[in-house]
Amino acid sequence: MSVPGPGASPRAYLTGLELHGIKLGLSTIRAICAALGHPERAFRTVLVAGTNGKGSVAAMTAAALRAAGHRTARYTSPHLVRLEERFDIDGAPVTPGALDEAVSAVRDAVERLRADEVIDVHPTFFEVTTASAFVVFARATVDVAVLEVGLGGRFDATNVVEPLAVAITSIAFDHEAYLGDTLARIAFEKAGVVRPGLPVVTGMLPAEAFDVVQAIARERGASLVVAPEGCRVDARRASGLTELTIDTPAHHYGPLRLALRGRHQVDNALVVVRLLEALDGAGVRVGADAIVAGLETARWPARLSVHERPGGRRLLVDGAHNPAGAGALAAYLAEEWPAGLPIVFGAMRDKRIGEMLETLAGLARPLVVTTAPGRRAAEAMEIAAVARAAGIGGAIVEPDVRAALDRAWAAGPDIVVAGSLYLAGRVLEMEGLL
């Protein structure tokens, strides 16, 4: 498959690479980094892997590092609307000009490698964006970068770095076509980020997955920290948010109010605290006050974000796109809206749509299914058929996203949008919230 020619803009070049799909492996990204003079070595790094929660953990970790006075970068995926969202420096997206310059530098390196026959296939979109992140962060002279693993861990492009510490937030079913169809196989791929002799912090993992991670950590001589072990946490709901205190073997934190919504964020916060304690021990100083500030100020759009709209309406947007994420959303809705509320749902065709719908349908009053943006999106009629096959009746089919929102708001003043980050981004853009 061809890529845009030399005259194409950096953005057109990247867009063309999206057609190349996913290719796991580290040989290409290693060659690119070497050709660029190893920008990934210009700053210290933290790797965050996992099925769900890794973006939230990355956001809270970066916020705490900034609060501690470190010039901090954060690399996440996917973006909601603008590519620049993936490349955050000290709490703000990189400028379009700086990103275009970085992509151009990576493209030049790729063309040299291809001409010299060092690599025989063109890099993927994610490989080029990851290399571009390294260039952006190196040129910005950041102190430490928090990198969210894109897919798996063992062969993900981010895994080319040598981190100070790593985290594995959770392990559940997602991307089975690439990672395997059992929790043990998925855990094996996620645990590819574990480094000899370095800290690896995990959330509470299913036993089948934890056994694999523990065995790999032991084999590599890594220091395994299970975030909740030895800790005491007191948490309570407060106006839709969570107030808590945390006592670890090292420190007391709080009382504090988590900026990110949902009880599942308590588990993520524990991973963040233990990860930051590990970083502090590795020479990246992060005091208790900075850790609290990070938990209280982190922003992570489209993850249980609530937005006030004109006319007393409220919009809750969540990017839950797998059964575990849908479960976390359902738990939050059951606490805050036990009688249910309108849910607008759209998803990618390769996701476990039926399981997500089964989790959310009992809280949907009504369920409105729509077509999310993107080539991989399931059509609204397809989703409705999946719902019927799962025994869920009465779904309203509205392929147009704006019309779907209007149908939901006609049923109540508070509505939820869920099922896909691509849908979440489209809705936030439509509503002028990004």
Secondary structure, DSSP 8 states (H G I E B T S, - for coil): -----TTS-HHHHHHHHGGG-----SHHHHHHHHHTT-GGGSSEEEEEE-SSSHHHHHHHHHHHHHHTT--EEEE-S--SS-GGGGEEETTEE--HHHHHHHHHHHHHHHHHHHHTTS-SS---HHHHHHHHHHHHHHHTT-SEEEEE-SSSSTT-GGGGS--SEEEE----S--HHHH-SSHHHHHHHHGGG--TTSEEEE----HHHHHHHHHHHHHHT-EEEETTTT-EEEEEEETTEEEEEEE-SS-EEEEEEESS-STHHHHHHHHHHHHHHHHHHTT----HHHHHHHHHH---TTSSEEEEEGGGEEEEE----SHHHHHHHHHHHHHH-TT-EEEEE--BTTS-HHHHHHHHGGGEEEEEE---SSTTB--HHHHHHHHHHTT----EE--SHHHHHHHHHHH-SEEEEES-HHHHHHHHHHTT--
